[in-house]
Amino acid sequence: MLRILQRNPDRIPMDRLGEYIRQFAELLGTDNQPVFKGIKKASTGLKAAIPDERRQYAHLRLVEARTEPDSRPAKFLRNIEGMLGQDKIKAAQLLDAAENVVYLFTGHAEETIQTERLHQEGTVDGVVTGLVGADDTMHLHLRDHFERDLRLVVRDEIFARELLAWFRNGSVRLYVHGTWLRTEFGWVPEANKCTVDHFESLDDTPLHEVFMALAKIPGNEWITFDDPIAEWRSLRGGNE
């Protein structure tokens, strides 16, 4: 029995009570053919019965749920605890046929993370990895330098063809406007909420080739260093 403490059945909406019953059935394992045997008004006790030949499997499933947090049965333990938290119910009990407590649920609601958003113009650099859409609104896929896959909106077919020429063909800088999200890497365009206004190609020449070209310029002192790249990094104040 799933006993929801300090909450009588007439204080739980029917659809919510049905969801508790569904999660309880999933916890017991639908393959074990649990059937609903009614509500016991001891707080709210949701009673279930399992065929004799399936009881050992249901028992093993409950042991797995309690002892292996990453298992599929444990997911339904967490679901029930999340529901209890959302309903401001502090605890519930899982009782066996002899009404011994085999598990104590603690109600806790999942933390709601508030995502910061703002509307602004900005730029993103990366490689074009795709363009999809059959109407005036097309969706551009861009892999940025943090290995994130961004999805942006393109509203001009001719402009879209120009961008498609850069498909996996070097880096581009996109100038966009729309809604941005704050992440651990800073502000990024929200998926399909930023429109590309124009773009420019970026020079992907390797750094060592840039220094080789600089070294050939008469009077350039980079040629005097044994390792120009290491010297450049030192001037920048790091070794990244």
C-alpha positions in Angstrom: 0.0 0.0 0.0 1.1 3.5 -0.7 0.0 5.6 2.3 0.0 9.3 1.8 0.3 10.8 5.2 -1.7 13.7 6.7 -3.9 14.1 3.6 -7.4 12.5 3.4 -8.7 11.3 0.0 -11.3 14.0 -0.2 -8.5 16.6 -0.2 -6.7 15.2 -3.3 -8.1 16.0 -6.7 -9.2 12.9 -8.6 -6.8 13.4 -11.5 -3.9 13.8 -9.1 -5.0 10.7 -7.2 -5.0 8.9 -10.5 -1.4 10.0 -11.2 -0.3 8.7 -7.8 -2.0 5.4 -8.6 -0.2 5.3 -12.0 3.2 6.0 -10.5 2.6 3.4 -7.8 1.7 0.8 -10.4 4.9 1.7 -12.3 6.9 1.3 -9.1 5.4 -2.2 -8.6 6.0 -3.0 -12.2 3.2 -3.2 -14.7 4.6 -6.6 -15.9 3.7 -7.8 -12.4 0.0 -7.1 -13.1 -0.9 -5.0 -10.0 -4.6 -4.2 -9.6 -6.2 -1.4 -7.7 -7.9 -2.7 -4.5 -9.4 0.5 -3.2 -8.5 3.4 -0.9 -8.0 3.0 2.8 -8.8 6.1 4.8 -5.7 6.0 6.9 -4.5 9.4 5.7 -4.8 8.2 2.1 -3.9 4.6 1.6 -3.8 3.3 -2.0 -4.1 -0.4 -1.9 -2.8 -2.8 -4.5 -2.9 -6.6 -5.1 -0.4 -8.6 -7.1 -1.0 -12.2 -8.3 0.8 -14.8 -6.2 3.1 -15.9 -9.0 4.3 -12.3 -9.5 4.9 -11.3 -5.9 8.6 -12.3 -5.8 9.3 -10.2 -8.9 7.5 -7.2 -7.5 9.5 -7.6 -4.3 12.8 -7.7 -6.2 11.7 -4.6 -8.1 11.1 -2.7 -4.9 14.5 -3.8 -3.6 16.1 -2.6 -6.8 14.3 0.8 -6.4 15.6 1.3 -2.9 19.1 0.1 -3.4 20.0 1.2 -6.9 19.3 5.0 -7.3 20.1 4.9 -11.1 17.8 2.0 -11.9 14.5 2.4 -13.7 12.3 1.4 -10.7 14.1 4.1 -8.6 12.9 6.7 -11.1 9.3 6.1 -9.9 10.4 6.5 -6.3 11.7 9.9 -7.2 8.6 10.7 -9.2 6.4 10.0 -6.3 8.6 12.1 -4.0 8.5 14.9 -6.5 4.7 14.8 -6.6 4.5 14.9 -2.8 6.7 17.9 -2.7 4.6 19.7 -5.3 1.5 18.9 -3.3 3.2 20.1 -0.1 2.9 16.7 1.5 5.9 16.0 3.8 5.9 12.2 3.7 4.3 8.9 2.5 4.9 5.3 3.4 5.2 2.1 1.3 3.7 -0.8 3.2 3.9 -4.5 2.6 1.0 -6.9 2.9 1.5 -7.1 6.7 1.5 -3.2 6.8 5.2 -3.0 7.7 6.9 0.2 6.4 9.4 -0.9 3.7 10.1 2.6 2.4 9.5 6.2 3.7 9.0 8.8 0.9 10.1 12.3 1.7 8.3 15.0 -0.2 10.5 17.4 -2.1 9.7 19.5 -5.1 12.3 19.8 -7.9 14.0 23.1 -7.9 12.8 25.5 -10.5 15.7 27.2 -12.3 14.9 30.7 -13.5 16.5 31.3 -16.9 17.5 34.8 -17.6 16.5 36.2 -21.0 16.9 39.4 -22.8 16.3 40.8 -26.3 19.4 42.1 -27.9 21.6 42.2 -31.0 24.9 40.3 -31.0 27.3 38.0 -32.9 28.0 34.3 -32.9 31.0 32.6 -34.6 31.0 29.0 -35.8 30.6 26.5 -38.6 27.3 26.1 -40.6 26.2 22.5 -40.1 22.7 22.6 -41.7 19.8 24.6 -43.1 16.2 23.3 -43.0 12.9 24.8 -44.0 10.5 24.8 -47.0 8.9 28.2 -46.6 10.0 31.8 -45.9 11.3 30.9 -42.5 14.4 28.6 -42.5 16.4 27.3 -39.6 20.1 27.5 -39.6 22.2 25.1 -37.6 25.6 26.5 -36.3 28.3 24.7 -34.3 30.1 27.3 -32.3 33.6 27.3 -30.8 32.2 25.8 -27.5 30.9 22.8 -29.5 27.3 24.0 -28.9 24.7 23.5 -31.6 22.8 26.7 -32.1 19.6 27.1 -34.1 18.9 30.4 -35.7 16.3 31.8 -38.0 16.9 33.0 -41.6 14.0 34.8 -43.4 15.4 35.4 -46.8 15.9 32.7 -49.4 18.7 34.4 -51.3 20.5 35.1 -48.1 20.0 31.4 -47.0 21.7 30.2 -50.2 24.7 32.4 -49.5 25.0 30.9 -46.1 24.6 27.4 -47.4 27.7 27.9 -49.5 29.6 27.9 -46.2 28.2 24.5 -45.1 31.1 22.9 -43.3 33.4 25.2 -45.3 35.1 27.4 -42.8 34.0 29.7 -40.0 31.5 32.5 -40.2 30.4 35.3 -37.9 26.7 35.8 -37.8 25.0 39.1 -36.7 21.7 38.3 -35.1 18.9 39.8 -33.1 16.3 38.3 -30.9 16.1 36.5 -27.5 19.3 35.4 -25.7 19.7 33.1 -22.7 22.2 33.4 -19.9 24.3 30.2 -19.6 27.5 29.1 -17.8 29.3 30.2 -21.0 27.7 33.6 -21.1 24.8 34.8 -23.3 23.7 32.6 -26.2 20.9 32.9 -28.7 17.7 31.0 -27.7 16.9 28.2 -30.1 14.9 29.5 -33.1 14.3 32.9 -31.4 17.1 34.9 -33.0 17.1 36.0 -36.6 20.3 36.3 -38.7 20.7 39.8 -40.2 24.0 39.4 -42.1 27.2 37.5 -41.9 30.9 37.6 -42.7 33.5 34.9 -43.3 36.3 34.5 -40.8 40.0 33.7 -41.6 40.7 30.1 -40.5 44.5 30.4 -41.2 46.3 28.3 -38.5 48.2 30.5 -36.0 51.6 29.1 -36.9 51.1 30.1 -40.5 50.2 33.6 -39.4 53.5 33.9 -37.4 55.4 32.4 -40.4 54.0 35.2 -42.5 54.9 37.8 -39.9 58.4 36.5 -39.6 59.0 37.1 -43.3 58.3 40.9 -43.0 61.6 42.8 -42.9 62.4 44.3 -39.5 59.8 42.1 -37.7 61.3 40.8 -34.4 59.1 37.7 -34.2 61.8 36.0 -36.3 64.3 36.3 -33.4 62.2 34.1 -31.1 62.8 30.4 -31.0 59.1 29.8 -30.3 57.0 32.8 -31.4 53.7 31.2 -30.4 54.9 30.5 -26.9 56.1 34.1 -26.7 52.8 35.4 -27.9 50.9 33.3 -25.3 53.3 34.6 -22.6 52.4 38.2 -23.6 48.7 37.3 -23.3 49.3 36.3 -19.7 48.6 32.6 -20.0 49.2 29.3 -21.8 45.8 28.6 -23.1 
